[in-house]
Each structure stands twice: as structure tokens, then as C-alpha cells.
């Protein structure tokens, strides 16, 4: 799959079920939901990258 930019994560189609591993995958429904929430708040650029890192680690 390669590297995906933080701006494009919210547009991905989520997996059917969350794997719930320590570091969540990019297509995890939880990660996509949190990224959509950040974009709706108007976050962009470096802050969006930080948000992706935090969403995956949670």
C-alpha cells in the first residue's frame, strides 16, 4: 500500500472490522473516523500528521 498522506486518510474506505492492535492500521474504521473529525474542525498540514499519529497509537 505504501505511504498515504494524512490528508487522504479520511477519504479511504474503512475495513469491515477493527483489528485493535497496538498500532492501528491506516484503514481501521476508528482511525478514519478520528481523521474525519479533525478535518471537520479545520485542522490541516503538520497538525493533521500529528493527529494521524495520535489516532493510530490510541
TIFIDREN-555419 format. One line per field, with one value per residue (C-alpha): chain; residue in three letters; y, z, x. Coordinates in steps of 0.25 Angstrom, whole numbers, always signed. Layout:
<atoms>
chaine = [A;...]
residu = [ALA;...]
north = [Y;...]
up = [Z;...]
east = [X;...]
</atoms>
This chain:
<atoms>
chaine = [A;A;A;A;A;A;A;A;A;A;A;A;A;A;A;A;A;A;A;A;A;A;A;A;A;A;A;A;A;A;A;A;A;A;A;A;A;A;A;A;A;A;A;A;A;A;A;A;A;A;A;A;A;A;A;A;A;A]
residu = [UNK;UNK;UNK;UNK;UNK;UNK;UNK;UNK;UNK;UNK;UNK;UNK;UNK;UNK;UNK;UNK;UNK;UNK;UNK;UNK;UNK;UNK;UNK;UNK;UNK;UNK;UNK;UNK;UNK;UNK;UNK;UNK;UNK;UNK;UNK;UNK;UNK;UNK;UNK;UNK;UNK;UNK;UNK;UNK;UNK;UNK;UNK;UNK;UNK;UNK;UNK;UNK;UNK;UNK;UNK;UNK;UNK;UNK]
north = [+0;+9;+23;+30;+45;+49;+58;+45;+36;+41;+38;+23;+12;+6;-9;-17;-19;-12;-21;-14;-16;-6;+2;+3;+1;+13;+6;+4;+10;+17;+24;+28;+34;+41;+47;+52;+58;+66;+71;+76;+84;+91;+84;+83;+82;+77;+77;+67;+58;+59;+55;+43;+38;+40;+33;+21;+20;+20]
up = [+0;+3;+10;+10;+12;+25;+16;+8;+20;+23;+9;+9;+10;+24;+27;+32;+46;+54;+57;+71;+70;+78;+65;+57;+42;+33;+28;+42;+44;+57;+50;+38;+48;+56;+44;+38;+51;+51;+36;+40;+51;+40;+44;+33;+30;+41;+51;+42;+42;+57;+58;+49;+58;+71;+65;+61;+74;+82]
east = [+0;+12;+11;-2;-3;-10;-20;-25;-27;-42;-46;-41;-52;-50;-48;-61;-55;-45;-32;-30;-15;-5;-2;-15;-15;-18;-31;-36;-50;-46;-34;-43;-54;-44;-37;-51;-54;-40;-43;-57;-50;-42;-28;-18;-3;+6;-5;-12;+0;+1;-14;-12;+0;-9;-21;-12;-6;-19]
</atoms>
